[in-house]
Amino acid sequence: MTQLIDISALEHRRDAIREWLEETAPYARFEQRHLEQNTPERAYWHLGYQAALADALELITNDHDAAYTVDKSNSSPADDQDEGSSQEA
């Protein structure tokens, strides 16, 4: 059975995060600290990647119990855009 997937939610999230990174931490793309072993940056990169995979799987399968839930009390502006509000610095 073939399942058609609306990927617009994933594209929107990707674009919002890309914009936030370009505005907030443009150096991150070039420094690549997540590639250095035994660093907090590497651990956080893997945590974020795992969360992204879980979110993508939830969108594909509509399995809301499989979603990776996070405390949004310290959310990024990209998170706030997705929720329809803005956060001022």
Protein Blocks (a to p, Z undefined) as FASTA:
>chain_A
ZZdddfklmmmmmmmmmmmmmmmmmmlmmnommmpghifklmmmmmmmmmmmmmmmmmmn
opaklpccddfklccfklmmmnopacdZZ
